[in-house]
Amino acid sequence: MKRILSKDLKNHIGETILIKGYIHQKRIMGSINFILLRDKDGIVQIVVKDKKEISKIKDTMDESVIEVIGDCIKEDRSVNGVEIHNPKIKIISKVKSPLKIEINKPIINANIDTILDNRAIVLRSLQQRSIFKIQSTMANAYRDYCLSLGATEIFVPTIVGNATEGGSELFKIKYYDKAAYLAQSAQLYKQTMVAIYEKVFSIAHSYRAEKFGTSRHTSEFIQYEWEMGFIDSYKDIINFGINVIKYIKDKVEENNKEDLSILKKELPLLPSDIPVIKLSEALDLIFQERGIDHRGQGDLNPEDEKMICEISKDKYGSDLIVITHYPTSKRAFYTMPDPKNPEETLSFDFILRGEEIVSGSQRIHDYELLKEAIIKKGLDPNDFENFLEIFKFGMPEEGGLGMGLERLTQQFLSLQNIREATLFPRDVKRLTP
């Protein structure tokens, strides 16, 4: 017989069917007993009355793998509208020892470290796997949207010969007989490829040697990367970012209703007009609305990000706000200064529900200006010789952004810790599992 998945059982009512999966939970009650079988798509309830079949499962622990042949019966009170009656059960694989964490409860009652130490098992829970089903939808939606704009997907190295952003947050590695680094972003490769394809994107691993295990940082993460040429201004990049986030939200709403229900989560408010304001204006708003004076500082600290999103939700009905014009001193060397005020840049961050999820800018496309910017940052132009070379041979006005896959998932689902949105996190303390 061909295996039927739980989501398709409603199409086989009145038939004898074969299902396979894991014992999610069982209730042994005497003459009538129940098994909740879990497969990749959901849960189905099996009613067991035959003594011989009851004996097979009586001492079989949760998460054991079974196959069942039985009658598919309509039952509106069951989770997916059907039950399996008169089952014949075969044990495929028995669990040898009790689970360290109960994963069949509505809430997993354990701290984040315990959850991560037992990650492979915990990911089987309905709640945990719903997070990553949603994340998969988000990644596919990002790719689909980029392709719809005629962009080309690229695949870039994560071992590089020099620092993309500069600074100390670098993983230095031994690469044969020389030093190399794990890439902080796909930035320099994206810009190179703009001269070939005009619009490019990637979903790429990035690395930062974060020294602290905060709830918002990991050492390895995945970036949605976007770069495009022949732009009119940095606003073209902002519009792309807003539109792709809205598209991602639409696809999650369309494809993950059950997962959102399991998680009891609501997606962020994204009105038709997303507020876009300068950093100086954001700091003014925080002062006016909250009485906290950080005017003149060159960035938003984590508390500022939370406050500006609260203000955005109150004033504009939006969980997302875009902050522009960060100081030149706070941005990477390739960021275009504002011609009207060279102390500011044509750059931006997207802040969603109190956390930065996107950073981007218009880029410097002139060779001499770019070389000068590298020197001003205290970097050596010789270390960027291959990158600088492309600007000698013609480069359009261009720009791009990077958006954290895990950070976006975290904020879409209002998760407390970014590690909840990371399959197997890597941070200052964790290298396993």
LOVEX-641881 format. One line per 2 residues: number of its first residue (from 1); their letters; for each residue x, y, z of N, C-alpha, C, O. Coordinates in steps of 0.05 Angstrom, whole numbers. Example, Ala and Ser with C-alpha at 12.3 -4.5 7.8 and 13.67 -1.06 7.14 Angstrom:
BEGIN
1> AS> 264:-114:156:246:-90:156:264:-66:156:285:-66:169; 257:-45:142:273:-21:143:258:1:157:268:23:161
***
This chain:
BEGIN
1> MK> 17:-24:0:0:0:0:17:25:0:40:25:11; 7:46:-12:21:71:-13:16:87:13:-7:89:21
3> RI> 36:98:25:33:113:49:17:139:44:21:152:24; -1:145:62:-17:170:61:-8:188:83:-5:179:106
5> LS> -4:214:77:4:233:98:-21:244:112:-43:244:101; -17:254:136:-39:263:153:-56:284:139:-80:285:142
7> KD> -43:303:124:-58:325:112:-76:315:89:-95:330:81; -71:291:79:-87:281:56:-108:261:65:-123:251:48
9> LK> -109:255:90:-128:234:99:-157:241:94:-174:223:89; -164:266:94:-191:275:89:-201:267:61:-225:266:56
11> NH> -182:261:43:-189:252:16:-192:222:14:-198:211:-7; -189:208:37:-190:179:37:-210:168:57:-206:145:66
13> IG> -230:183:64:-250:174:84:-265:150:72:-273:150:49; -268:130:89:-281:105:81:-263:85:69:-271:63:61
15> ET> -237:91:67:-217:73:55:-199:61:77:-197:72:99; -188:38:71:-167:27:88:-140:38:78:-133:35:54
17> IL> -125:50:96:-101:65:88:-77:57:105:-80:43:126; -53:65:95:-28:61:109:-17:88:117:-13:106:100
19> IK> -10:91:143:3:115:152:28:107:168:29:85:179; 47:125:168:72:120:183:80:146:197:75:168:187
21> GY> 93:143:221:102:167:235:111:160:263:119:137:269; 110:180:280:121:177:308:97:177:328:77:191:323
23> IH> 100:163:349:81:164:371:85:191:385:103:194:401; 67:210:379:69:236:391:60:235:420:71:247:438
25> QK> 39:219:424:27:216:451:9:192:450:-3:186:429; 6:178:473:-14:157:474:-28:157:501:-18:166:521
27> RI> -53:147:500:-69:145:524:-80:117:526:-97:109:511; -69:102:546:-78:75:551:-99:75:573:-92:81:596
29> MG> -123:69:565:-146:73:584:-161:48:589:-182:49:603; -152:25:580:-166:0:585:-177:-11:559:-162:-20:542
31> SI> -203:-11:556:-216:-23:533:-213:-6:508:-213:-17:486; -211:20:511:-207:37:488:-183:55:493:-180:66:514
33> NF> -166:57:473:-140:71:476:-136:88:451:-147:84:430; -118:108:455:-114:127:433:-84:131:429:-68:133:448
35> IL> -76:133:404:-49:141:396:-52:166:379:-68:167:360; -36:186:385:-33:209:367:-7:204:351:15:205:362
37> LR> -10:199:325:13:195:308:20:221:294:2:235:283; 46:227:294:55:252:281:72:245:257:90:228:258
39> DK> 65:257:234:83:256:211:92:284:204:87:303:219; 104:287:181:116:313:174:96:335:171:103:359:172
41> DG> 70:328:167:50:348:161:30:353:184:16:373:184; 29:335:204:10:340:225:6:315:243:23:298:245
43> IV> -18:315:255:-25:295:275:-50:280:266:-68:292:254; -51:254:271:-76:239:267:-81:221:291:-62:210:302
45> QI> -106:219:299:-113:202:322:-121:174:313:-136:170:294; -110:154:327:-115:126:322:-130:114:346:-120:117:368
47> VV> -152:102:341:-168:89:362:-161:59:363:-164:45:343; -151:50:386:-142:22:389:-159:8:409:-160:15:433
49> KD> -173:-14:400:-190:-30:418:-181:-59:420:-184:-71:441; -169:-69:399:-161:-97:398:-138:-102:418:-118:-88:418
51> KK> -142:-123:436:-122:-128:457:-94:-134:446:-74:-126:458; -93:-148:423:-68:-154:412:-53:-129:403:-29:-126:407
53> EI> -67:-110:392:-55:-85:383:-48:-67:407:-27:-53:407; -65:-68:428:-58:-53:452:-32:-63:464:-16:-47:474
55> SK> -28:-89:464:-4:-100:476:21:-91:462:43:-90:473; 19:-85:436:42:-76:421:52:-49:430:76:-43:429
57> IK> 33:-32:438:40:-4:444:41:2:474:50:23:482; 32:-17:491:29:-11:519:55:-1:532:54:18:547
59> DT> 77:-14:526:102:-6:537:121:8:518:145:11:522; 109:17:496:125:31:475:125:61:481:103:73:484
61> MD> 148:73:483:150:100:491:145:120:468:147:113:445; 138:144:476:133:166:457:158:169:439:181:165:448
63> ES> 153:177:414:173:181:393:182:155:379:197:156:360; 172:133:389:177:108:374:164:110:346:143:123:344
65> VI> 176:98:326:166:100:299:148:76:293:156:53:298; 124:81:282:106:59:277:94:63:249:94:85:237
67> EV> 82:41:239:65:43:215:39:30:222:38:11:238; 18:40:210:-9:32:218:-26:28:192:-26:46:175
69> IG> -39:5:190:-59:1:169:-86:1:183:-90:-15:201; -105:18:174:-131:20:187:-151:33:170:-146:42:148
71> DC> -175:36:181:-197:48:167:-198:78:173:-197:87:196; -200:94:152:-201:123:155:-230:132:158:-246:129:140
73> IK> -237:142:182:-265:148:189:-268:178:194:-251:191:206; -289:190:184:-295:218:188:-301:222:218:-317:208:229
75> ED> -288:242:230:-293:249:258:-287:278:262:-263:287:264; -308:294:263:-305:323:263:-291:333:289:-279:355:289
77> RS> -292:317:310:-280:326:335:-250:323:336:-236:334:353; -239:308:317:-210:303:316:-197:327:302:-209:343:288
79> VN> -171:329:307:-156:353:299:-157:358:269:-158:381:260; -157:337:252:-158:342:223:-183:329:211:-184:324:186
81> GV> -203:324:228:-229:315:217:-231:286:211:-252:277:201; -211:270:218:-212:241:213:-199:226:237:-184:238:252
83> EI> -206:200:239:-193:182:257:-187:156:243:-198:151:222; -168:141:254:-162:114:243:-173:93:262:-166:93:286
85> HN> -190:76:252:-202:55:268:-192:28:259:-181:25:237; -196:7:276:-188:-20:270:-159:-22:260:-153:-34:239
87> PK> -140:-10:275:-113:-9:265:-98:-35:268:-103:-50:287; -79:-40:250:-59:-61:252:-32:-47:254:-24:-32:236
89> IK> -19:-50:277:5:-34:283:30:-50:280:32:-73:288; 50:-37:268:77:-49:266:97:-29:278:97:-6:270
91> II> 113:-38:297:134:-21:308:158:-22:290:170:-43:285; 166:1:280:189:3:263:215:8:279:236:-4:273
93> SK> 213:26:298:236:33:314:228:41:342:212:60:345; 237:27:363:230:33:391:249:53:403:273:51:399
95> VK> 238:72:418:255:90:434:266:74:458:251:59:471; 292:77:463:305:60:483:305:72:511:306:57:531
97> SP> 302:98:514:302:111:540:284:135:540:279:147:519; 273:143:563:255:166:564:268:191:554:292:195:557
99> LK> 252:209:541:262:234:531:269:252:555:257:252:576; 290:268:551:299:287:572:280:311:574:279:324:595
101> IE> 266:316:553:247:339:553:221:328:541:220:314:521; 198:336:554:172:328:543:166:347:519:161:371:523
103> IN> 166:336:496:162:353:472:133:353:462:128:366:442; 116:338:474:88:336:465:69:354:481:45:351:479
105> KP> 81:372:497:65:391:512:61:417:497:77:423:479; 39:432:503:35:458:488:59:477:491:65:492:473
107> II> 72:476:515:95:493:520:118:476:530:113:459:548; 141:479:519:164:464:529:175:478:553:185:500:552
109> NA> 174:465:576:181:477:602:211:472:607:218:455:623; 228:488:594:257:485:597:269:511:589:258:526:573
111> NI> 293:517:600:307:541:592:321:538:565:322:516:554; 330:560:554:340:560:527:365:541:524:368:528:503
113> DT> 382:541:544:406:524:542:398:494:542:410:478:527; 379:486:558:370:458:558:357:451:532:361:429:521
115> IL> 342:469:521:329:465:495:350:461:473:348:443:457; 371:478:474:392:476:453:410:452:457:419:441:438
117> DN> 414:444:482:430:420:487:416:395:476:429:375:469; 390:396:475:374:373:465:360:381:439:337:372:434
119> RA> 373:397:423:361:409:399:348:389:380:326:393:371; 363:367:374:353:349:354:326:336:361:309:331:344
121> IV> 322:332:387:296:321:397:275:343:399:252:339:390; 283:366:410:264:388:414:252:397:388:229:405:387
123> LR> 268:396:366:258:405:340:235:389:330:221:397:312; 230:365:342:208:349:334:181:359:344:160:352:334
125> SL> 182:377:365:157:387:376:142:403:356:154:415:338; 116:404:359:99:419:340:106:448:339:107:461:318
127> QQ> 112:460:362:119:488:364:145:494:349:147:512:333; 166:479:356:192:484:344:192:480:314:203:496:299
129> RS> 180:459:305:181:454:276:163:474:261:168:479:238; 143:486:275:127:507:262:144:531:256:141:544:236
131> IF> 162:538:275:180:561:271:196:558:245:198:577:229; 207:534:241:225:530:218:210:524:192:221:527:170
133> KI> 185:515:194:168:514:170:162:542:160:162:547:136; 156:560:179:152:588:172:177:600:160:176:614:140
135> QS> 200:594:173:225:605:163:231:595:134:241:610:118; 224:570:128:227:560:101:210:575:81:218:582:60
137> TM> 185:581:89:167:597:72:179:624:67:178:634:45; 190:636:88:202:663:86:225:663:66:228:681:50
139> AN> 243:643:68:266:642:50:257:638:21:267:651:2; 237:620:17:227:616:-10:213:641:-21:215:647:-45
141> AY> 199:655:-4:185:680:-12:205:701:-20:202:715:-40; 227:703:-5:248:722:-12:260:716:-40:263:733:-57
143> RD> 266:691:-44:277:682:-70:257:688:-92:265:698:-113; 232:680:-88:212:684:-109:209:714:-116:206:721:-140
145> YC> 209:731:-96:205:759:-101:229:771:-117:225:786:-136; 253:763:-109:277:773:-124:276:763:-153:282:779:-171
147> LS> 269:738:-157:268:728:-184:247:742:-201:250:746:-225; 225:750:-187:203:764:-202:212:791:-212:200:802:-230
149> LG> 233:802:-200:244:828:-209:266:824:-230:279:844:-238; 271:800:-239:291:795:-259:319:793:-248:338:796:-263
151> AT> 322:789:-221:348:787:-209:360:759:-213:345:740:-218; 386:757:-211:401:732:-213:412:724:-186:424:740:-172
153> EI> 407:699:-179:417:689:-153:447:682:-157:455:669:-176; 463:690:-137:492:685:-138:500:669:-113:486:670:-92
155> FV> 522:655:-115:533:639:-93:562:648:-88:579:645:-105; 567:658:-64:592:672:-59:609:657:-38:598:641:-23
157> PT> 635:662:-38:652:648:-18:647:658:10:638:681:15; 651:641:30:650:649:57:678:649:70:681:654:94
159> IV> 698:642:54:726:645:63:738:667:46:738:666:21; 748:688:59:758:711:45:786:719:55:795:710:76
161> GN> 799:735:38:827:742:44:830:767:60:852:773:70; 808:783:63:809:807:80:782:813:91:762:801:84
163> AT> 781:832:109:756:839:123:738:856:105:748:875:92; 713:849:104:694:865:88:688:892:102:689:913:89
165> EG> 682:890:127:673:914:142:695:927:158:692:949:168; 718:913:162:738:923:180:729:916:209:710:902:213
167> GS> 744:926:228:737:921:256:748:895:266:763:881:253; 741:889:291:754:866:305:737:841:305:746:820:314
169> EL> 712:842:295:694:820:297:698:800:275:680:793:259; 723:790:272:731:773:251:740:746:261:753:745:282
171> FK> 733:725:248:744:698:253:767:694:234:764:691:210; 791:694:246:815:689:230:820:659:229:819:645:250
173> IK> 826:648:206:831:620:203:857:615:188:866:633:173; 868:592:191:892:585:176:883:573:149:869:553:149
175> YY> 892:585:128:884:575:101:909:567:87:923:583:75; 915:541:87:940:530:77:963:545:90:967:543:115
177> DK> 979:560:75:1003:573:87:998:603:92:1017:618:95; 973:612:93:967:640:96:943:644:114:929:626:121
179> AA> 939:669:122:916:676:139:892:682:121:895:693:100; 868:675:131:843:682:118:822:687:139:828:685:163
181> YL> 798:694:130:777:701:149:751:689:139:747:684:116; 733:685:159:705:678:152:690:704:145:693:724:159
183> AQ> 675:703:123:664:728:112:643:740:131:627:725:143; 644:766:134:624:780:149:598:786:133:577:789:144
185> SA> 601:787:107:578:790:89:587:784:61:610:779:55; 567:784:43:573:779:14:577:805:0:577:806:-25
187> QL> 581:827:15:581:854:4:598:858:-21:587:866:-42; 624:853:-19:642:859:-41:635:843:-66:639:852:-89
189> YK> 626:818:-62:619:801:-85:593:810:-98:590:810:-122; 574:819:-81:549:830:-92:555:854:-111:544:855:-133
191> QT> 571:872:-101:577:896:-117:592:888:-143:586:900:-164; 610:869:-141:623:860:-165:603:849:-186:606:855:-210
193> MV> 583:834:-177:564:821:-195:544:840:-206:531:834:-226; 540:863:-193:522:883:-204:531:892:-232:514:898:-249
195> AI> 557:894:-236:567:902:-262:562:881:-284:567:887:-308; 553:858:-276:548:836:-295:518:832:-299:508:830:-321
197> YE> 503:830:-276:475:823:-278:456:846:-271:432:843:-275; 466:868:-260:451:891:-252:435:887:-226:436:903:-208
199> KV> 420:865:-225:405:859:-200:414:831:-191:411:811:-206; 424:829:-166:432:803:-156:423:799:-127:418:818:-113
201> FS> 421:773:-120:414:767:-92:426:741:-84:434:725:-101; 428:737:-58:438:711:-48:426:707:-20:416:725:-7
203> IA> 427:681:-12:420:674:16:446:660:26:451:637:20; 461:675:41:489:667:47:495:667:77:485:684:92
205> HS> 513:649:85:523:649:113:542:672:117:558:679:100; 541:684:141:559:705:149:568:699:178:556:684:192
207> YR> 591:711:185:603:705:211:613:731:224:624:748:212; 607:733:250:618:755:267:628:743:293:614:727:306
209> AE> 651:751:301:663:740:326:651:756:349:665:771:363; 625:752:354:612:766:376:623:756:403:627:732:407
211> KF> 629:775:420:642:768:445:622:762:468:630:751:489; 597:768:463:577:764:484:553:749:473:545:752:450
213> GT> 542:732:490:519:715:482:493:729:487:477:719:503; 487:751:473:462:766:478:439:751:464:443:732:449
215> SR> 415:760:470:391:747:458:387:755:429:369:744:416; 404:772:418:400:782:391:424:777:373:423:784:349
217> HT> 445:764:383:469:760:367:478:730:368:477:717:389; 487:721:345:501:695:344:526:699:327:530:720:314
219> SE> 543:679:327:569:681:313:566:673:284:582:682:267; 547:657:278:541:648:250:512:654:245:495:647:261
221> FI> 506:667:222:479:673:215:476:673:185:496:672:170; 451:676:176:446:675:147:434:702:139:416:713:153
223> QY> 443:712:117:434:738:107:419:735:80:428:721:62; 396:748:79:385:754:53:401:778:42:400:799:54
225> EW> 414:775:19:430:796:8:417:806:-18:407:790:-34; 418:832:-23:407:844:-47:424:867:-56:434:883:-40
227> EM> 429:869:-82:444:891:-93:433:897:-121:427:878:-136; 431:923:-128:421:930:-154:434:955:-165:441:973:-150
229> GF> 437:955:-192:450:978:-205:430:996:-219:406:989:-221; 439:1018:-229:423:1038:-244:399:1048:-227:377:1051:-237
231> ID> 405:1053:-202:384:1063:-184:382:1094:-188:402:1106:-196; 359:1105:-180:356:1134:-180:367:1146:-154:378:1167:-153
233> SY> 363:1130:-132:373:1139:-106:371:1115:-86:361:1094:-93; 381:1120:-62:379:1100:-41:350:1092:-35:345:1071:-24
235> KD> 331:1109:-42:303:1104:-37:293:1079:-53:275:1065:-44; 306:1074:-76:299:1050:-91:304:1025:-74:289:1005:-75
237> II> 326:1025:-59:333:1002:-43:314:999:-19:306:977:-12; 307:1022:-7:287:1021:14:261:1010:5:249:993:18
239> NF> 252:1019:-19:227:1008:-29:228:978:-34:208:964:-29; 250:969:-44:253:940:-48:250:926:-21:236:906:-19
241> GI> 265:936:0:264:923:26:236:922:37:227:901:48; 221:944:36:193:945:46:176:925:31:161:910:43
243> NV> 178:925:4:161:908:-12:167:878:-8:148:862:-7; 192:871:-5:199:843:-1:189:833:26:180:810:28
245> IK> 191:850:46:181:842:73:151:838:72:140:820:84; 137:856:59:108:853:56:101:827:41:82:813:48
247> YI> 116:821:20:112:797:5:116:772:22:101:753:21; 137:773:38:143:750:56:120:746:75:111:724:80
249> KD> 110:768:87:88:766:105:63:754:92:50:736:103; 57:763:67:34:752:53:37:722:48:17:707:51
251> KV> 61:713:42:65:684:37:63:668:62:53:645:62; 72:679:84:69:664:110:39:663:118:30:642:126
253> EE> 25:684:114:-4:684:120:-18:664:102:-37:650:111; -9:661:78:-22:643:59:-16:614:64:-33:596:62
255> NN> 9:608:71:19:580:73:22:569:101:25:545:103; 21:586:121:28:576:148:7:582:169:14:588:192
257> KE> -18:582:161:-40:588:180:-39:569:204:-41:578:227; -36:543:199:-35:524:221:-11:528:239:-13:526:264
259> DL> 12:534:228:36:538:244:33:563:261:41:563:285; 21:584:251:17:608:267:-3:603:289:0:613:311
261> SI> -23:586:284:-42:578:304:-29:562:327:-34:566:350; -11:543:319:3:527:339:20:545:356:22:540:381
263> LK> 33:564:344:51:582:359:36:604:374:47:618:391; 11:608:366:-5:630:378:8:657:373:11:673:392
265> KE> 16:661:348:31:686:341:15:702:320:2:690:303; 18:728:322:7:746:302:30:760:287:50:768:300
267> LP> 28:762:261:49:774:245:49:804:249:28:815:257; 71:818:243:72:847:248:53:863:231:45:855:209
269> LL> 46:887:241:30:906:227:47:920:206:67:932:213; 40:918:181:55:931:159:35:946:141:25:935:122
271> PS> 29:971:148:9:986:133:20:993:105:43:988:99; 3:1005:89:11:1012:62:34:1032:61:52:1030:44
273> DI> 34:1051:80:55:1070:82:72:1065:107:64:1069:129; 97:1055:102:116:1050:124:131:1075:129:141:1088:111
275> PV> 132:1084:155:147:1109:161:176:1107:155:189:1087:162; 187:1128:142:216:1130:136:225:1157:146:216:1178:136
277> IK> 243:1157:166:252:1182:178:282:1182:182:294:1160:183; 294:1205:184:323:1207:189:329:1200:218:312:1201:235
279> LS> 354:1192:223:363:1185:250:358:1209:268:348:1205:291; 365:1233:260:361:1256:277:332:1260:284:326:1268:306
281> EA> 314:1255:265:285:1257:270:276:1236:290:259:1241:307; 287:1212:288:280:1190:306:288:1197:335:273:1193:353
283> LD> 312:1208:338:321:1216:364:305:1239:376:300:1240:400; 296:1257:358:278:1279:367:252:1267:376:241:1276:397
285> LI> 241:1248:362:216:1235:370:218:1222:397:200:1224:414; 240:1207:401:244:1194:427:245:1214:449:234:1210:471
287> FQ> 258:1237:444:259:1258:464:231:1270:470:223:1274:493; 216:1275:448:190:1287:451:170:1268:464:154:1277:482
289> ER> 170:1243:456:150:1224:465:158:1209:491:140:1201:507; 184:1207:496:192:1191:520:209:1207:539:215:1198:561
291> GI> 217:1231:531:233:1248:549:262:1239:553:275:1248:571; 272:1222:536:299:1212:537:315:1226:516:309:1224:492
293> DH> 337:1239:524:351:1256:505:377:1243:496:398:1243:510; 376:1230:473:399:1219:460:405:1233:434:419:1223:417
295> RG> 395:1257:431:399:1273:407:429:1279:404:443:1286:423; 438:1276:379:466:1280:374:483:1255:374:506:1255:364
297> QG> 473:1233:385:488:1208:384:486:1196:356:467:1202:342; 505:1180:349:507:1172:321:493:1146:314:497:1135:293
299> DL> 477:1136:333:464:1110:328:441:1107:347:437:1124:365; 425:1086:343:404:1078:362:414:1055:379:424:1035:368
301> NP> 413:1057:405:420:1034:422:395:1016:424:374:1024:414; 398:992:435:375:973:436:350:985:448:328:979:439
303> ED> 353:1001:469:329:1013:481:316:1034:463:292:1036:462; 333:1049:449:323:1068:429:307:1054:407:285:1063:399
305> EK> 317:1031:398:303:1015:377:275:1006:387:256:1007:372; 274:998:412:248:990:423:229:1014:425:205:1011:418
307> MI> 240:1036:434:222:1060:437:213:1071:411:189:1078:408; 230:1072:391:221:1083:365:201:1065:352:183:1075:337
309> CE> 202:1039:357:181:1021:346:155:1024:361:134:1023:348; 156:1028:387:131:1034:402:118:1060:392:94:1061:388
311> IS> 135:1080:387:125:1106:377:113:1102:349:92:1113:343; 127:1086:332:118:1081:305:90:1067:305:73:1074:289
313> KD> 87:1048:323:62:1034:324:39:1052:334:17:1051:323; 45:1070:353:25:1088:363:18:1110:343:-6:1116:339
315> KY> 38:1121:329:34:1144:312:26:1136:283:10:1149:270; 37:1113:274:34:1106:245:20:1079:242:15:1071:219
317> GS> 14:1065:264:2:1039:261:20:1018:248:10:1000:234; 46:1022:251:65:1004:237:85:993:257:96:1007:274
319> DL> 89:966:256:110:953:272:138:957:260:158:950:272; 139:967:235:164:971:221:169:1001:216:151:1016:209
321> IV> 193:1010:221:201:1037:215:229:1037:203:246:1021:211; 233:1054:183:259:1056:169:273:1082:179:262:1103:177
323> IT> 298:1078:188:314:1101:197:337:1105:177:351:1086:170; 340:1130:168:360:1136:147:381:1156:158:379:1167:180
325> HY> 402:1160:141:422:1181:146:438:1177:171:440:1195:188; 450:1154:174:469:1149:196:495:1163:190:502:1167:166
327> PT> 511:1171:210:536:1185:206:556:1169:190:557:1144:191; 572:1183:175:594:1170:159:612:1154:177:622:1133:169
329> SK> 617:1164:201:635:1150:219:625:1123:228:640:1107:238; 598:1119:226:586:1094:236:581:1074:214:571:1052:220
331> RA> 587:1080:189:581:1062:167:605:1053:153:627:1065:154; 602:1030:138:625:1018:124:635:1036:103:621:1055:94
333> FY> 660:1032:94:674:1049:76:660:1053:49:663:1074:36; 645:1033:40:632:1034:14:606:1049:14:593:1051:-7
335> TM> 597:1061:36:572:1075:39:574:1103:27:593:1118:33; 554:1110:10:555:1136:-3:548:1158:17:527:1158:30
337> PD> 566:1179:19:559:1202:35:536:1218:22:533:1217:-2; 521:1232:38:500:1249:28:513:1274:16:526:1289:30
339> PK> 509:1279:-10:521:1303:-22:513:1329:-8:529:1349:-9; 490:1330:4:481:1354:18:494:1357:45:496:1380:55
341> NP> 504:1335:56:517:1336:82:535:1312:84:526:1290:93; 561:1314:77:579:1291:76:584:1278:103:595:1256:104
343> EE> 575:1290:125:578:1277:151:557:1256:155:558:1240:173; 536:1256:137:515:1235:138:517:1218:113:529:1226:93
345> TL> 505:1195:114:506:1176:92:478:1171:81:458:1174:95; 477:1161:56:452:1152:44:448:1123:51:448:1105:35
347> SF> 445:1119:77:443:1092:89:417:1090:105:403:1110:110; 411:1066:113:386:1061:128:387:1035:143:402:1017:136
349> DF> 371:1034:164:365:1010:178:335:1006:180:320:1026:182; 325:982:178:297:975:184:295:965:212:310:947:220
351> IL> 277:977:228:273:968:256:245:956:257:226:969:251; 244:931:265:218:916:267:214:906:295:229:890:305
353> RG> 192:915:307:185:906:334:208:909:353:213:892:370; 223:930:350:244:936:370:272:926:363:290:928:380
355> EE> 275:913:340:301:902:333:309:910:304:291:910:286; 334:916:299:343:921:272:343:894:257:354:874:267
357> IV> 331:894:233:330:870:217:344:874:190:351:854:176; 347:899:182:359:905:155:378:928:158:374:947:173
359> SG> 400:926:143:418:949:141:426:951:111:432:931:98; 427:976:101:433:979:73:440:1008:66:440:1025:83
361> SQ> 446:1012:41:454:1039:32:457:1041:2:457:1020:-12; 459:1065:-7:471:1070:-34:501:1067:-30:512:1075:-9
363> RI> 515:1057:-51:543:1052:-49:559:1073:-65:549:1086:-83; 584:1077:-57:602:1093:-73:609:1078:-98:618:1055:-96
365> HD> 605:1090:-121:611:1076:-146:634:1088:-161:641:1079:-183; 646:1109:-150:669:1123:-163:695:1112:-151:698:1111:-127
367> YE> 714:1105:-168:739:1092:-159:754:1110:-139:761:1100:-118; 759:1135:-147:776:1152:-129:762:1157:-103:776:1157:-82
369> LL> 736:1162:-103:721:1166:-78:722:1141:-60:724:1143:-35; 720:1118:-73:720:1093:-57:747:1088:-45:749:1080:-22
371> KE> 768:1093:-60:795:1089:-50:800:1109:-26:812:1101:-6; 791:1133:-29:794:1153:-8:779:1144:17:789:1148:39
373> AI> 755:1133:13:739:1124:36:752:1101:51:751:1100:76; 765:1083:36:779:1061:49:802:1072:67:806:1063:89
375> IK> 817:1091:57:839:1103:72:828:1117:96:840:1115:118; 806:1132:94:795:1146:117:786:1127:139:787:1135:163
377> KG> 779:1103:132:772:1083:152:796:1070:165:793:1052:182; 820:1078:157:844:1066:168:851:1039:156:866:1023:168
379> LD> 839:1033:133:844:1008:119:864:1012:96:869:1035:88; 876:990:87:896:992:66:883:985:39:873:963:35
381> PN> 884:1004:20:872:999:-7:884:974:-20:870:961:-36; 909:967:-14:921:944:-26:907:918:-18:907:898:-33
383> DF> 894:918:5:879:894:14:853:891:-2:841:870:-1; 845:912:-16:820:911:-31:825:915:-61:808:924:-76
385> EN> 849:907:-69:857:912:-97:838:900:-117:830:913:-137; 830:875:-112:812:861:-132:785:875:-132:772:877:-154
387> FL> 775:883:-109:749:896:-108:751:924:-121:733:931:-137; 771:939:-115:774:966:-127:777:965:-157:768:984:-171
389> EI> 788:944:-167:794:942:-196:769:945:-213:770:957:-234; 746:934:-203:722:935:-219:712:963:-223:698:969:-243
391> FK> 719:981:-204:709:1009:-207:725:1025:-226:718:1048:-233; 748:1014:-235:764:1028:-256:751:1025:-283:757:1040:-302
393> FG> 733:1006:-286:723:999:-313:693:1004:-315:679:991:-331; 682:1024:-300:655:1032:-303:636:1017:-284:634:993:-285
395> MP> 622:1033:-268:603:1022:-248:579:1040:-246:583:1064:-242; 555:1030:-249:532:1048:-247:526:1056:-218:538:1044:-199
397> EE> 509:1076:-214:500:1082:-187:485:1057:-177:468:1046:-191; 491:1049:-153:480:1024:-143:478:1023:-113:490:1040:-99
399> GG> 464:1004:-103:461:1001:-74:449:974:-67:441:959:-85; 447:969:-41:436:943:-33:432:942:-3:434:962:11
401> LG> 424:918:6:418:914:34:424:885:42:427:868:25; 426:881:68:428:855:80:407:852:101:403:870:117
403> MG> 394:829:102:372:824:121:376:797:134:379:777:120; 377:796:160:382:771:174:358:753:174:336:760:183
405> LE> 362:729:164:341:709:163:331:702:190:307:702:195; 349:697:209:341:690:236:329:713:251:309:710:265
407> RL> 340:737:247:330:761:261:302:767:250:284:775:266; 297:765:224:271:770:213:251:749:224:228:757:231
409> TQ> 259:724:225:241:703:237:234:710:265:211:708:274; 255:717:281:251:724:309:230:746:312:212:744:329
411> QF> 232:767:296:215:790:299:187:785:287:167:795:298; 185:770:266:159:762:255:143:747:276:119:750:277
413> LS> 156:730:291:143:712:310:145:720:339:136:706:357; 156:744:344:159:755:371:172:734:390:162:729:411
415> LQ> 195:723:381:210:704:397:229:720:415:239:741:407; 234:709:439:250:723:458:280:723:452:295:742:459
417> NI> 289:702:439:318:698:434:322:689:406:308:672:395; 343:701:393:348:694:365:355:665:361:351:654:340
419> RE> 364:652:382:371:623:381:346:606:376:348:584:366; 323:616:384:298:602:379:292:601:349:277:584:340
421> AT> 303:620:334:299:622:305:323:611:290:325:616:266; 341:597:303:365:587:291:365:556:295:364:547:318
423> LF> 367:541:274:366:512:277:387:501:296:380:488:316; 412:507:291:434:498:308:452:521:313:472:525:298
425> PR> 447:537:333:462:562:338:491:558:343:500:538:355; 507:578:334:535:579:340:540:607:353:535:627:341
427> DV> 550:606:378:556:631:391:582:628:408:597:609:404; 587:647:425:612:648:439:616:623:456:639:616:463
429> KR> 595:609:464:597:585:481:589:560:467:596:538:477; 576:561:445:563:537:434:574:530:406:574:546:387
431> LT> 584:506:404:594:495:379:581:468:372:586:456:351; 564:458:390:548:434:386:520:438:396:516:458:411
433> P> 500:422:389:502:401:370:504:412:341:506:396:322
***
